[in-house]
Amino acid sequence: MLNKSFMAISTLIGLSLISGCSSLSTTQEITIKRDDYGTPHIYADTTYGLFYGYGYAIAQDRLFQLEMAKRSAQGNVSAVLGKEFLPLDIKVREHYNPHTIKAAMTSLSKEDLDIFKGYAEGINQWITKINQSSDLLMPKQFIDNQFTPTTWDEFDVVMVFVGSMINRFGDYNTELDNQQLLTALSSQHGPQLGNDIFDSILPHMTDQAVDTIPAGEWSSAGRKNIKAELVAKLDQQENESVKLLAANLQLESSGRQGTLNWRGFNEAPFSNILVLGKDKTDGANAVLINGPQFGFYRPAYTYSVGLHGAGYDAVGNSPAGYPLIQFGHNGQISWGSTWGAGDNVDLFQLTLNPNNPEEYLYQGKYIPFEQEDQTINVKNSSDKTITVYRSVHGPVIKYEPEQNIAYAKKRGWAGKELSTLMAWNKVSKAQNHQQWSDYVADSAINVNWYYADQDGNIAYALGGHYPVRHPDFDGRLPTPGDGSGDWLGLYPFSTNPQVLNPSSGYIANWNNRPAADFPNPDQWWYSWSTVDRNVELTSRIESKNTLSSQEAWDLMVEASVIDPNARHFVPSLVSLAQSSNEPAHQKAAKILNDWDFSNTDNNQNGKYDHPASALFRTWLQEVLEITYSPVIPKSNLAWFTNPGYGNKDKVLANSYNIQTSTKALANIMNNPQLFKASDNHDIQLQALTSAVASLTQQYGTNSDNWLEQVDVLRFNNKNYIGVPQAGDDEVSDTPIALNRGTENNMTVFKQDSIEAFEIAAPGQSGFIAPDGSPSKHYDDQYDDFINFRLKPVYFERDVLKAKYASKTVLTIQ
C-alpha cells in the first residue's frame, strides 16, 4: 500500500493548476477519472488536452518503464546502465534513421502533431511534480539505478511506437541464417539434395495450411497480375548481375534473438483471436476476443485507458507508451490484431569497392554510403563514437570491409512509420467497416487486423505493404545489392488477404496463414502448415452451431492448457504403439490414449496431472533428435531439435507454439530420398522406446509417478530487448504456464448494449515509492490472470460517474 502522502496526491479530487505547458491560447480543463482498477479515463475538448491527460496519467503509473522504452528505442541505454548495453545501443542506431521520421513529423497537421506534443508535455508535467516532491513521488527504480527522469518531446513519443512495434514485429529477417543453413546442407548432402531438404523445412509456399480466410473467399490473382505486369516491364536483355559472395560470416545467433540479434533474448511474436459474427453467436450480435502475446513483464506490457473527447470516445489498452488504443471498442466497432508474419523485409548483399570500402557497387558504378557519426554516452566510461552507414536499400546492419561485403536491410514500411502510427491512432474513430479498412490500408507493417461491429459484421485484413520481388531471386536468401535484384514495386493493400463476413461465420487466428496461396514468412523458425495450433480454436468452434460469449471465452481458456503439438501426433502414435508387440509400446499407448492433451496442475503440487504430459514431451524431443540428426548439419542441429516448451529451468517467456521443425517432421519423414516408407514407423517407435526408458530411469517403473515439473510463465523485469524496466526483485513466476495473451480482452455486442472485459496482469501501475511501497494497482490483476477471470471495461459516462475511484482536474493554459 502506498504511503498516505502519496495516496492523498494520487486520489486528489479537485483542481491542479499547470502553466506553461502548451501553445494553446485559452485555458482548458482536463479531467482524469480512474476506475477501481486504476484505469484512467481522460476527458478533454481538444486533441492536445486529451493526450496531455493521457501522458500525465501514464507517467504517474509507468514512468520508469516509459523512460527505458524511450532509451531502448533510440539507443541510449548505456548512458544510464553502463557499457554492458553499448553493443545494444549500437545495434539500435544501425537499424533506424531518425532523420526520416523527424522529417515526416514536419508534415503533420497541427491537430495530429498535438497528439504527440500533448502526450509528451503531460509526461513532463508529472516529472515536474515528481521533482517538487521526489521523496514521495520518485519511482524507486530511478533511485536504485542512480539517475533521474528525462524530459520528453514529440519525437520521443513516436519512437516508443517505432522501436517496440515497427522495429520489433515488422523487422524480422533470418536470410543470413537461411543462407548459412543452405550452405551447410549442400556441403553435407550435395547441392540438389541439400536444396530439397532446405525447401522441406523452409518452404517458400505451402500447398496446404490452416487458413484464416475460408477457401475461395480471397484470391491471389490480383497479386499475380500485378507481378506479371511489372516483370514484363523489365529489360529483356540478359542481366549480368554480380554473384553473391561466399562470405564466411560468423552468425551471432540462431535468429531467435529478435531483430537485433541481442544476446539473452528469445523472441516469440505470437497472438490469438476469435471473432464471432451474428450467425455464429448465441445472445449477441458479435463477439471479439483477443489475446496479444507480447511476452510477460513487470510492469505489464499493456496499459489500459479511456479517451473521451476531440473526436475520440474509446476504451481499451495498448502497449505502454503508445498514444492510442490498440485493443478496444468505441461503442460502435471493436478492433484487435495479431502478428501477420508476411515477408516485407529483405537483406541486400552489397559489394564494397576494394579501393574504398566506403563505397558499394550499384547499377554499374561504385557510389558512397550515406554516413553519419553518432556519439553514444556510456555511464562510468568514455563516450563511444560510431559510424552509421546507409545505402539506397536502407540501413547497413552488417559491415564487413575485410570481406568486401556489407548487408543492408530494405523494408516495405520504410518511410511510413508515422503514417502507420497515425492509422493505429485514428482507427478508434472509425464507425464502420469502410472507415476501419481505410485505416488498415495505411498501416505498412505485417500485422493482422480484426473488426466487429454493433450490427454483427466481422472482418479480417492482413495489414502491411509487401514487395513485388524480382523473379530471379529467392526472398528467403540475401539478394544482390548491385541493382539487379531491386524490388519491382509494392503490392497495393487491395491485394492483401482480407474478408468481410466470411461464410464460416467466424474468424480465428493464432498466427496461422492468412489465406491459401499466400507465401510463407522467410524466418527459418516460422512457417505455415496443416500442423498448426489454431486447430485448437477452429476444431472447438466448428463443433458447435453457435456459441455464447461465455462459451467463446471458455473455449479460449481451454485452449490455453492444451499441448499444441499433441493432436497432430498422438492419435497415430497410439495406433502404431498398440500394433507393436513391445510391452513398453503397449504401456505408452495406454497412457497416451487416456490423455485429453491438456497440461494442467489441478492439485497445485507443481507437477502436471497426467503422465502423458511428460511422456509426449519426451517422445517429441526424441523423435526430433532421431529425425534431424542425420539430416541437419551439427552447426544447425540445435535449431531443429527444440520441441518448444519451457527452457531447462522450466520457464516460458511467452507462449507455446508448434516449432517449424515439428511442422516439417511429416514431410521430412515421408521424403523417400531421406527415409524408406517403413522408417517413418520405426523412427516413431524408436523414439517411444527411448522416451519410456528415460522416464523409467527418472521416475521409476510406475507410470503414475511420471509427473513432470510444470512450466511457469515468468513476469520479467526486462523489456522486449532485454533492457531492465523494473527492479530485479520484481520478477515473479506464475504457478503454471498458460498459452494465452499478455493481456486478454473481450467485447460483446448485444442487441442494445455493449459489454467489454479485459485482464492486463500484473496490474495497471508499476509505481513503487521511494520507501519501497507499491501502488495498490501494482499487482491487483495478477490473481485474475492466473485464474482466467476478466474485469469490466467501463465505457458509458453515466457508469463512470458512479464507478470512478478518483478524480483529478488539470487546468492548462
TITOR-495046 format. One record per residue (C-alpha): residue in one letter; x, y, z. Coordinates in steps of 0.2 Angstrom, whole numbers, padded with zeros to 4 digits, always signed. Layout:
AXYZ ...
END
This chain:
M+0000+0000+0000 L+0007+0017-0004 N+0011+0029+0010 K-0003+0041+0015 S+0005+0056+0007 F+0006+0049-0010 M-0012+0042-0009 A-0018+0059-0004 I-0010+0066-0020 S-0014+0052-0032 T-0033+0052-0027 L-0034+0071-0027 I-0052+0077-0032 G-0050+0095-0037 L-0040+0107-0047 S-0022+0106-0051 L-0016+0122-0060 I-0002+0119-0073 S+0005+0133-0083 G+0017+0135-0097 C+0013+0118-0104 S+0007+0121-0122 S+0005+0134-0136 L-0014+0134-0133 S-0020+0152-0131 T-0035+0148-0120 T-0037+0139-0103 Q-0044+0122-0104 E-0048+0108-0091 I-0043+0090-0092 T-0052+0078-0081 I-0045+0061-0077 K-0056+0049-0068 R-0049+0032-0063 D-0059+0017-0060 D-0057+0004-0046 Y-0043-0004-0056 G-0034+0012-0058 T-0038+0014-0076 P-0038+0032-0081 H-0052+0039-0092 I-0047+0056-0100 Y-0060+0069-0104 A-0054+0085-0114 D-0061+0095-0128 T-0045+0096-0138 T-0033+0084-0145 Y-0019+0092-0136 G-0028+0091-0120 L-0034+0073-0122 F-0017+0067-0125 Y-0009+0078-0112 G-0020+0070-0099 Y-0015+0053-0106 G+0003+0057-0104 Y+0001+0064-0087 A-0009+0048-0081 I+0003+0035-0088 A+0018+0044-0081 Q+0010+0043-0064 D+0009+0024-0066 R+0024+0019-0078 L+0037+0032-0078 F+0052+0021-0077 Q+0045+0009-0090 L+0042+0024-0101 E+0060+0030-0098 M+0068+0014-0103 A+0056+0011-0118 K+0062+0028-0124 R+0080+0024-0122 S+0078+0007-0129 A+0070+0013-0145 Q+0084+0026-0148 G+0100+0018-0142 N+0103+0027-0126 V+0103+0013-0113 S+0121+0013-0109 A+0121+0031-0104 V+0112+0026-0088 L+0115+0007-0086 G+0133+0006-0092 K+0144-0001-0105 E+0136-0018-0104 F+0122-0011-0115 L+0134-0002-0128 P+0133-0016-0141 L+0114-0015-0140 D+0114+0004-0142 I+0125+0002-0157 K+0113-0011-0165 V+0098+0000-0162 R+0106+0015-0170 E+0112+0005-0185 H+0094-0001-0188 Y+0084+0016-0189 N+0085+0033-0197 P+0079+0047-0185 H+0080+0060-0199 T+0067+0052-0210 I+0055+0051-0195 K+0058+0069-0190 A+0056+0075-0207 A+0039+0066-0209 M+0033+0074-0192 T+0035+0091-0200 S+0021+0087-0212 L+0009+0083-0199 S-0006+0094-0196 K-0006+0104-0180 E-0021+0093-0175 D-0011+0077-0177 L+0005+0084-0170 D-0004+0089-0154 I-0006+0070-0151 F+0012+0068-0148 K+0015+0086-0141 G+0001+0084-0128 Y+0007+0067-0123 A+0025+0072-0121 E+0021+0088-0111 G+0009+0078-0100 I+0023+0066-0095 N+0034+0081-0092 Q+0021+0089-0081 W+0021+0074-0070 I+0040+0074-0070 T+0039+0092-0064 K+0028+0087-0049 I+0040+0072-0045 N+0054+0084-0044 Q+0044+0095-0032 S+0041+0080-0020 S+0054+0067-0025 D+0054+0060-0008 L+0037+0054-0011 L+0034+0053-0029 M+0051+0047-0037 P+0049+0029-0043 K+0061+0018-0033 Q+0068+0011-0049 F+0076+0028-0053 I+0084+0029-0036 D+0090+0011-0037 N+0099+0015-0054 Q+0105+0032-0048 F+0098+0043-0062 T+0083+0054-0064 P+0069+0055-0077 T+0072+0065-0093 T+0060+0076-0102 W+0050+0071-0117 D+0047+0078-0134 E+0036+0073-0149 F+0049+0063-0157 D+0052+0053-0141 V+0033+0048-0141 V+0034+0042-0159 M+0050+0032-0156 V+0042+0022-0142 F+0030+0015-0155 V+0043+0014-0169 G+0055+0005-0158 S+0044-0008-0150 M+0031-0011-0163 I+0038-0007-0180 N+0056-0011-0177 R+0051-0027-0166 F+0036-0035-0175 G+0039-0028-0193 D+0058-0031-0195 Y+0061-0050-0193 N+0073-0057-0205 T+0084-0073-0205 E+0091-0073-0223 L+0109-0074-0217 D+0104-0089-0206 N+0095-0096-0220 Q+0110-0094-0231 Q+0121-0102-0218 L+0109-0117-0217 L+0108-0120-0236 T+0126-0119-0237 A+0129-0132-0223 L+0115-0143-0231 S+0123-0143-0248 S+0140-0146-0241 Q+0134-0162-0231 H+0121-0169-0244 G+0126-0161-0261 P+0118-0146-0270 Q+0102-0155-0276 L+0098-0165-0260 G+0103-0150-0249 N+0091-0139-0258 D+0077-0151-0257 I+0079-0153-0238 F+0080-0134-0237 D+0064-0132-0246 S+0056-0145-0235 I+0060-0136-0219 L+0059-0119-0225 P+0046-0119-0240 H+0043-0103-0249 M+0025-0109-0252 T+0015-0122-0243 D+0002-0132-0253 Q-0010-0134-0238 A-0011-0124-0222 V-0023-0119-0209 D-0030-0103-0216 T-0039-0088-0208 I-0050-0084-0223 P-0061-0099-0230 A-0056-0107-0246 G-0062-0097-0261 E-0066-0081-0252 W-0049-0072-0256 S-0039-0074-0272 S-0021-0071-0276 A-0025-0067-0294 G-0023-0048-0291 R-0005-0050-0284 K+0000-0062-0298 N-0007-0050-0311 I+0002-0035-0304 K+0019-0045-0303 A+0016-0051-0321 E+0014-0033-0327 L+0030-0027-0318 V+0040-0042-0323 A+0035-0038-0341 K+0042-0021-0340 L+0060-0027-0335 D+0074-0025-0348 Q+0073-0041-0359 Q+0092-0041-0361 E+0102-0053-0352 N+0105-0046-0334 E+0124-0048-0329 S+0122-0047-0310 V+0136-0048-0298 K+0135-0066-0289 L+0133-0067-0271 L+0149-0068-0262 A+0153-0084-0252 A+0156-0075-0236 N+0162-0083-0220 L+0151-0074-0208 Q+0151-0080-0190 L+0132-0078-0186 E+0129-0071-0169 S+0113-0081-0165 S+0101-0093-0172 G+0089-0080-0177 R+0078-0081-0162 Q+0085-0066-0153 G+0074-0053-0161 T+0078-0042-0175 L+0094-0035-0167 N+0102-0052-0163 W+0104-0046-0145 R+0111-0059-0133 G+0100-0067-0120 F+0083-0064-0128 N+0072-0077-0136 E+0058-0069-0147 A+0041-0077-0149 P+0030-0064-0158 F+0013-0073-0157 S-0005-0069-0153 N-0023-0077-0154 I-0040-0070-0158 L-0058-0076-0160 V-0071-0066-0169 L-0089-0072-0170 G-0102-0065-0182 K-0121-0064-0179 D-0124-0081-0187 K-0111-0089-0175 T-0116-0081-0159 D-0130-0085-0146 G-0136-0070-0137 A-0126-0057-0146 N-0123-0049-0162 A-0104-0051-0162 V-0090-0056-0150 L-0072-0052-0152 I-0059-0060-0140 N-0041-0055-0142 G-0025-0062-0134 P-0010-0052-0140 Q+0006-0062-0135 F+0019-0049-0132 G+0028-0058-0118 F+0026-0056-0099 Y+0033-0041-0090 R+0033-0031-0075 P+0026-0018-0076 A+0013-0025-0088 Y+0017-0023-0106 T+0000-0015-0110 Y-0009+0000-0102 S-0027+0002-0100 V-0036+0019-0104 G-0052+0028-0110 L-0051+0043-0122 H-0066+0054-0122 G-0067+0070-0132 A-0059+0079-0148 G-0067+0065-0159 Y-0062+0051-0148 D-0073+0040-0137 A-0065+0024-0135 V-0059+0012-0121 G-0046-0002-0121 N-0027-0004-0120 S-0011-0003-0129 P+0007-0007-0126 A+0013+0005-0113 G+0019+0022-0121 Y+0008+0021-0137 P-0003+0037-0139 L-0018+0026-0145 I-0029+0011-0141 Q-0024-0004-0150 F-0036-0016-0142 G-0053-0009-0138 H-0070-0003-0144 N-0079+0014-0146 G-0097+0010-0144 Q-0099+0005-0162 I-0085-0006-0168 S-0071-0016-0159 W-0054-0020-0166 G-0039-0030-0162 S-0023-0038-0170 T-0011-0052-0171 W+0006-0054-0179 G+0004-0056-0198 A+0021-0063-0202 G+0020-0058-0220 D+0038-0056-0228 N+0041-0037-0231 V+0059-0036-0226 D+0074-0041-0237 L+0093-0041-0235 F+0103-0035-0249 Q+0121-0040-0250 L+0132-0026-0256 T+0149-0027-0264 L+0162-0015-0257 N+0174-0005-0268 P+0191-0014-0265 N+0200+0003-0266 N+0187+0012-0255 P+0176+0001-0243 E+0165+0016-0240 E+0158+0014-0257 Y+0147+0000-0264 L+0143-0006-0282 Y+0126-0001-0288 Q+0119+0000-0306 G+0136-0002-0313 K+0146+0010-0303 Y+0153+0012-0285 I+0143+0025-0275 P+0146+0031-0257 F+0137+0026-0242 E+0127+0039-0233 Q+0137+0041-0217 E+0133+0048-0200 D+0144+0049-0185 Q+0135+0047-0169 T+0141+0048-0151 I+0134+0036-0138 N+0136+0041-0120 V+0141+0027-0108 K+0139+0028-0089 N+0156+0027-0080 S+0165+0025-0096 S+0171+0035-0111 D+0159+0040-0124 K+0158+0029-0140 T+0158+0037-0157 I+0151+0025-0171 T+0148+0027-0189 V+0131+0023-0196 Y+0130+0018-0214 R+0115+0018-0225 S+0113+0013-0243 V+0099+0015-0256 H+0091+0000-0249 G+0091+0005-0231 P+0102+0004-0216 V+0118-0006-0216 I+0116-0019-0202 K+0132-0029-0206 Y+0148-0021-0212 E+0162-0032-0216 P+0175-0022-0226 E+0188-0036-0224 Q+0177-0047-0234 N+0172-0034-0246 I+0154-0035-0242 A+0140-0027-0232 Y+0122-0031-0229 A+0108-0018-0230 K+0090-0020-0224 K+0076-0015-0235 R+0058-0014-0228 G+0041-0012-0236 W+0037+0000-0222 A+0052+0011-0223 G+0047+0030-0223 K+0029+0025-0217 E+0032+0024-0199 L+0022+0039-0195 S+0008+0035-0206 T+0007+0018-0198 L+0006+0026-0181 M-0007+0038-0186 A-0018+0024-0193 W-0016+0015-0177 N-0021+0030-0168 K-0036+0035-0179 V-0044+0018-0180 S-0053+0021-0164 K-0063+0035-0173 A-0069+0023-0186 Q-0088+0020-0186 N-0090+0006-0199 H-0080-0006-0209 Q-0076+0005-0223 Q-0068+0018-0212 W-0059+0004-0202 S-0052-0003-0219 D-0046+0014-0224 Y-0035+0015-0208 V-0029-0003-0210 A-0023+0001-0228 D-0011+0015-0221 S-0003+0003-0209 A+0013-0003-0218 I+0019-0017-0206 N+0014-0035-0206 V+0001-0036-0193 N-0017-0044-0195 W-0031-0033-0191 Y-0049-0038-0185 Y-0066-0030-0184 A-0083-0032-0177 D-0097-0020-0175 Q-0114-0017-0167 D-0123-0024-0182 G-0115-0041-0181 N-0102-0038-0196 I-0085-0045-0194 A-0069-0043-0204 Y-0051-0048-0206 A-0037-0040-0216 L-0018-0043-0217 G-0011-0026-0215 G+0006-0021-0222 H+0015-0016-0238 Y+0023-0030-0247 P+0037-0030-0260 V+0035-0037-0278 R+0052-0046-0279 H+0062-0049-0294 P+0058-0066-0301 D+0076-0071-0302 F+0079-0070-0284 D+0074-0080-0269 G+0067-0069-0255 R+0072-0082-0242 L+0090-0078-0245 P+0100-0062-0247 T+0098-0053-0263 P+0112-0045-0274 G+0113-0026-0270 D+0120-0021-0286 G+0103-0016-0293 S+0099-0032-0302 G+0088-0038-0288 D+0079-0022-0284 W+0061-0024-0279 L+0049-0020-0294 G+0037-0011-0283 L+0024-0014-0268 Y+0008-0023-0269 P-0007-0012-0266 F-0017-0015-0250 S-0032-0021-0260 T-0022-0036-0265 N-0019-0041-0247 P-0029-0056-0240 Q-0045-0049-0232 V-0063-0054-0230 L-0079-0046-0224 N-0092-0058-0216 P-0084-0074-0220 S-0096-0089-0224 S-0089-0098-0209 G-0097-0085-0198 Y-0081-0083-0188 I-0063-0078-0189 A-0050-0087-0179 N-0031-0084-0180 W-0016-0090-0170 N-0003-0083-0182 N-0008-0095-0195 R-0008-0092-0214 P-0020-0078-0219 A-0026-0087-0235 A-0022-0101-0247 D-0008-0096-0260 F+0000-0083-0249 P+0019-0086-0247 N+0027-0091-0231 P+0037-0080-0220 D+0056-0081-0223 Q+0061-0085-0205 W+0068-0102-0203 W+0059-0103-0186 Y+0042-0100-0193 S+0031-0107-0207 W+0013-0111-0211 S+0006-0129-0212 T-0009-0140-0209 V+0000-0144-0192 D-0005-0128-0183 R-0010-0123-0165 N-0025-0113-0172 V-0034-0130-0175 E-0036-0130-0156 L-0048-0115-0159 T-0056-0120-0175 S-0060-0138-0170 R-0069-0132-0155 I-0078-0118-0164 E-0084-0129-0178 S-0091-0142-0166 K-0105-0130-0161 N-0118-0121-0172 T-0117-0106-0161 L-0108-0100-0146 S-0112-0088-0132 S-0099-0076-0126 Q-0096-0086-0111 E-0094-0102-0121 A-0082-0092-0133 W-0072-0086-0118 D-0072-0104-0110 L-0065-0110-0127 M-0050-0099-0126 V-0047-0104-0108 E-0047-0122-0113 A-0035-0119-0127 S-0023-0111-0116 V-0019-0128-0107 I-0019-0139-0122 D-0002-0146-0128 P-0002-0138-0146 N+0008-0152-0153 A-0002-0167-0146 R-0017-0169-0158 H-0006-0169-0173 F+0004-0184-0167 V-0004-0194-0153 P-0018-0202-0162 S-0007-0210-0175 L+0007-0214-0162 V-0006-0223-0151 S-0012-0233-0166 L+0006-0238-0170 A+0011-0242-0152 Q-0005-0253-0150 S+0000-0263-0165 S+0018-0266-0158 N+0022-0282-0148 E+0034-0272-0137 P+0027-0271-0119 A+0035-0253-0117 H+0025-0248-0133 Q+0009-0255-0126 K+0011-0246-0109 A+0014-0230-0118 A-0001-0232-0129 K-0012-0235-0114 I-0005-0219-0106 L-0007-0208-0121 N-0024-0215-0126 D-0031-0209-0109 W-0025-0191-0111 D-0036-0176-0117 F-0020-0167-0122 S-0021-0154-0108 N-0006-0149-0097 T-0014-0145-0080 D-0010-0145-0062 N-0027-0145-0053 N-0020-0151-0036 Q-0007-0137-0037 N+0008-0148-0032 G+0019-0141-0045 K+0018-0156-0057 Y+0007-0160-0072 D-0008-0170-0068 H-0006-0183-0081 P+0009-0194-0085 A+0006-0192-0104 S+0012-0174-0102 A+0029-0180-0098 L+0029-0195-0110 F+0023-0185-0125 R+0036-0171-0122 T+0050-0183-0120 W+0044-0193-0136 L+0044-0177-0146 Q+0061-0172-0141 E+0067-0189-0145 V+0059-0190-0162 L+0066-0173-0167 E+0083-0179-0162 I+0082-0195-0171 T+0074-0187-0187 Y+0085-0172-0189 S+0102-0179-0183 P+0107-0187-0199 V+0099-0173-0210 I+0104-0157-0202 P+0122-0152-0200 K+0129-0151-0182 S+0131-0132-0184 N+0112-0130-0186 L+0105-0145-0177 A+0100-0136-0161 W+0089-0125-0172 F+0078-0140-0176 T+0078-0151-0160 N+0069-0139-0148 P+0051-0145-0146 G+0046-0128-0140 Y+0042-0130-0122 G+0049-0121-0107 N+0068-0119-0106 K+0080-0130-0095 D+0073-0121-0080 K+0055-0124-0085 V+0052-0106-0088 L+0042-0100-0103 A+0045-0081-0108 N+0030-0081-0120 S+0018-0093-0127 Y+0019-0111-0134 N+0019-0113-0152 I+0022-0128-0164 Q+0040-0127-0170 T+0044-0126-0188 S+0054-0142-0186 T+0039-0151-0179 K+0028-0144-0193 A+0041-0151-0206 L+0043-0168-0197 A+0030-0177-0208 N+0037-0170-0224 I+0055-0175-0219 M+0050-0192-0213 N+0040-0196-0228 N+0053-0190-0240 P+0059-0206-0249 Q+0076-0198-0253 L+0079-0197-0234 F+0069-0212-0227 K+0061-0228-0233 A+0042-0229-0230 S+0044-0241-0216 D+0057-0229-0207 N+0043-0217-0203 H+0036-0230-0191 D+0052-0236-0185 I+0058-0219-0180 Q+0042-0215-0170 L+0043-0232-0161 Q+0062-0230-0158 A+0058-0213-0150 L+0044-0220-0140 T+0056-0234-0133 S+0069-0220-0128 A+0056-0210-0120 V+0049-0224-0109 A+0067-0229-0104 S+0071-0211-0100 L+0055-0208-0089 T+0058-0225-0081 Q+0075-0221-0076 Q+0070-0204-0069 Y+0054-0208-0061 G+0053-0227-0059 T+0043-0241-0067 N+0026-0235-0060 S+0020-0223-0074 D+0008-0215-0061 N+0024-0206-0055 W+0029-0200-0072 L+0023-0182-0067 E+0035-0169-0074 Q+0038-0152-0066 V+0026-0139-0073 D+0032-0125-0084 V+0029-0107-0077 L+0027-0090-0085 R+0039-0078-0080 F+0035-0059-0077 N+0052-0052-0082 N+0059-0036-0076 K+0067-0033-0093 N+0058-0027-0108 Y+0056-0033-0126 I+0075-0032-0130 G+0082-0036-0113 V+0083-0019-0105 P+0078-0018-0087 Q+0062-0008-0084 A+0059-0014-0066 G+0070-0020-0052 D+0077-0037-0051 D+0067-0041-0036 E+0051-0038-0046 V+0052-0054-0056 S+0039-0067-0052 D+0033-0083-0059 T+0015-0090-0061 P+0011-0107-0054 I+0009-0114-0071 A+0012-0108-0089 L-0004-0104-0099 N-0004-0102-0118 R-0013-0086-0118 G-0012-0067-0121 T-0001-0055-0112 E-0017-0047-0109 N-0034-0054-0114 N-0049-0043-0119 M-0067-0047-0125 T-0080-0036-0132 V-0098-0042-0134 F-0110-0033-0145 K-0128-0036-0138 Q-0144-0030-0146 D-0145-0014-0137 S-0129-0013-0127 I-0110-0017-0126 E-0101-0027-0113 A-0082-0026-0113 F-0069-0035-0102 E-0050-0037-0100 I-0036-0043-0089 A-0019-0035-0091 A-0008-0043-0077 P+0000-0039-0066 G-0008-0023-0064 Q-0011-0005-0071 S+0003+0003-0061 G+0021-0001-0060 F+0025+0013-0047 I+0035+0009-0031 A+0038+0023-0019 P+0055+0028-0013 D+0051+0019+0003 G+0048+0003-0006 S+0029+0003-0005 P+0020-0002-0022 S+0004+0006-0029 K-0012-0003-0024 H-0014-0007-0043 Y+0004-0014-0044 D-0002-0032-0043 D-0021-0032-0042 Q-0024-0041-0058 Y-0012-0055-0055 D-0024-0067-0047 D-0037-0064-0060 F-0024-0068-0074 I-0019-0084-0066 N-0037-0089-0064 F-0043-0083-0081 R-0055-0070-0074 L-0060-0054-0083 K-0063-0037-0076 P-0076-0025-0084 V-0070-0011-0095 Y-0081+0004-0092 F-0087+0015-0107 E-0103+0024-0103 R-0101+0041-0095 D-0115+0038-0083 V-0107+0022-0077 L-0091+0031-0074 K-0100+0044-0064 A-0104+0030-0051 K-0089+0019-0053 Y-0074+0031-0053 A-0062+0029-0038 S-0053+0045-0040 K-0054+0061-0050 T-0041+0074-0055 V-0044+0090-0065 L-0029+0098-0073 T-0030+0116-0079 I-0018+0121-0093 Q-0015+0137-0102 
END
